[in-house]
Amino acid sequence: MTSVLTANGPAILNKPFHPTRYLPRLRLGRVRAGQGDGSIGDEGGGVMNRRDSLTRAVVLSAVVILSLYSSPGDAADPQPVVVLVAYHSATGNTEKMAQAVAEGAKAVSGTSVVLKRVGEVIAADLLSSDAVVVGSPVYFGNMSGEVKTFFDNWALKFAFPFQERKMRNKVGAAFATGASFSNSKEVTILTILGAMLINQMIVISGGGGFGASATTGPGSPGIDAKEIAEARALGTRVAEVAVLVKRGSGK
């Protein structure tokens, strides 16, 4: 079958395509010798106009056919959405949560994930990211010193001018681990989100009320399946929102 563009829109033909069938009929009148003026009524001019119309029809048909059979993959692939997952972990518990967050983010199509300890993050990691998820164990009711130093380094080590808000409009989220059920995990998450808000990041939740968390003390040793699922959900949520922010809801 062949697709062509007619006056009434696209049409599908079940027989070979003849461009001349879709051209407006031209009335080619005869003129007396010596009276030809090259207009549509003149035999010479009519032939030329008919040839021009035939050429246009063939070109138009080729364009329509190419557009119908072109693959979406022919277009350039969009740039990936980059999610940076930065964490501090002394016992390995927060690291397991960080890995689950990364897995959740990777599950979103078109997402690239960078997983690093906070001490390994460089300025380029932050600037090239579209979203940053930070995880910390609870130390004395707050984020660990390593995570606090990480945020301080945005201005001190990386020399991001505060007025320029280098992290502005990047998506931000947090997760935490603590030994007991009531161990300031929410406070730790909120202080991390507070640092992001000061830098005018777009802060979101996911996995839990404020972010993902895990209890790792004697009452609930290690990281269980539910807490891993919560961390994955956070990563997926972050990646989904980052895609919307970077590409728009219509893309």
N, C-alpha and C positions, 0 to 999 in steps of 0.2 A: 504493500500500500504506500501511497505517497501523500504527504501533507503539503497543502498550498494555502496561501492567504488569498481569499476572495473578497469581494465587496461586502459580503455578509459575514466575514470572519474566517477563521481557519476551517478547512474542509479536508476530509480524508477521501482519497480516490481509490477505487478498487481496480483501476486499469491504468495503463501507462499515462504519465503526465505529459500533456501537450500545452506548453505555455500559451499558444495562440488562442486556445479555447477560452482563456480567461482575460483576453484583451478586449477592450471595447471595439465593436465593429466600426470600421472607418468607411465612410462613403467616399469612394474615389470616383469623382465625376470626370468625364472626358471634357477636354477643352479644345477649342479649335487651335490649329497651328498658329503660332505667333502670339497667342493670348495667355500662355502659361505665366504665372507670377510666383511659382514656388510655394503656393499655399496648399492647404489640405486638399483642395479640389483639383489641384494639378497632379497629373499622373506621376511626374518625377518627384515632386514634394511629398506626395502620398506614400510613395515607396520608401523614401527616407524616414518619414514619420513612423511607418509601420516597422521598419527595421529598428528604430530607436525604442519603440514600445516593446518589441520582442526582446531586445537586449535587457531592458529594465525588468521585464517579467522573469527572465531566466535568472538574473542576479537576485531578485527578490525571493524567488523560489529557493535558491541555494541558501540564502540567509535564514529563511524559515526552517528549512530542513536541518541545517546545522544547529540552530537554536533548540529544536525539538530533540535532537539526538545527542546534544552535548551533555557531559556528565558533570554533576556538582563538584566532583573531585578535580575538574579542570581548573577551578578557581584556586587561588593561593590559600593555603591553610592559614587560619588565624594564629596569631602568636599565643602560646600556651599561657594559662594563668598560673603564676608561680606562688606556691604556699610555702612559707618558711616556718618550720616547727623547731623552736629553740627551747631547751630545757636544762635543768640542773638535776643531777641524780647522784646520791652518795651510795645508796644501797641497791639500786637497780629498779626500784619500784616505779619511780617517775619516768624512767627510761622506757619501761614497758608500756606505760600510758602514752608516751610520746610516739612510740612506734605504731600504736593502734590509731592515734590521731592521724598519722601520716598515711596509714592504710585507708582510712576513711576518705581522706582528701584525694588519694590516687584513684578512688572508685568513680570520681566525677570525670567525665570525658573532657579532654583538653587541658588537664591539670598536671603540672610538674611540681614535685615536692622536694624541698631541701630539708633534711633532718640533721640538726647539729646541736651540740652542747653549747650553752650560752657563751662559754669562753672561747669557742672556735668561730663564732660569728664575726664576720668582717663587715665593713660599711657597705661594700658592694652587695652582700646578701640582703641587707635591709632595703637598699635603694632599688634593687631589681625585683623585689617581691611585690605581689599584689595583696597578700595577706600574711599576717604574722600571728602564730599561736605560741604562747609562752606557757611552760609548765614549771612548777616548783614544788618541792616538799615544804611542809609547814615547819618553820623554825621559830620557836618562841612566839607563836601566834601570828606569824607574818611570813612573807616570802623569804627565801634564803638570802644570805648576803651575796652569793654569787649572782642571783637573779637581779637583786637591787643594783649591783655593780654594772650588770649588763645594761640596765636602763640608764644609769648615770653616764655610761660610756657613749651613749648617743650624742651627748653634748661634750663630754670631756675627751674621750679617745677618738671618736669619729668626727668630732668638731662639726656637728650639724648645727648651724645657727638656729637658735630657738625661734626667731622671728620668721624664718623661712618655712618652718613646719615641713621638713623633708618627708615625714611619714603621713602627711595629711591625706585623707581619703583612702588610705589602705585599710583593709578589713582586719580587725583585731579580735582575739579571743584568748581564753586562758583555761588551765586545768591545774589541779593540785592533788597532792597525796598527803595523808596524815595518819598518825598512829592510832588515834581513837575516833569514835563516832562524832564526838564534840571536841574538835581540835583546831578550830579556826580555819578549816579548809575554805569556807565561803569568804572569810575575811581576806585570806591570801589571794583568792581569785579576784576579789573586788579591788585590792590594792594594785594588782597587775593591770586590771582594766582601767583603774584610775590613771596610771602612768600613760596608758594609751590614749585616754580621753584628753589629757593635757596636750598631747601631740596631735590632736584633732583627727585621730583615727576613727573609723566607723566600727564601733564595738558591738559585737553580737554574742548571744548565748547559744547553747546547743548541747545536747546530751543530758544536761541537768538544768536546774534553775538559773545558775549563773555561768555554768560551764561544766566540764566533766571533773569528777573527783573519785578518789578511792581511799578506803580505810585499810591500813596495812599493819596495825598493831596486833596485840595478842588476841583481841576479840574477833579479828578478821584478817588472819595472816595472808600476805601476798596480794596479788591482784586477781579477782575472780572474773568469771565470764561476763557477768552483768556489767562490771566496771569497764572491762575491755570494750564491750558493745557500746557503752556510753561514750567512751573516748572516740571510737570510730564514728559514731553519730555526730560528734562535735566536728571532726575533721571533714566529714561530708558536708555538713551545714556551712562551714567556713568556705569550702571550695565553691559551693553553689552560689553563695552570696557574692563571692569574689568574681565569679563569671558574670553575674548580673551587673555588678558595678563596672567591670572593665568593658563588657561588650553590649550591655543593654538588654532589656527583656525581650526585644524583638529579634535577637540574633541567636 
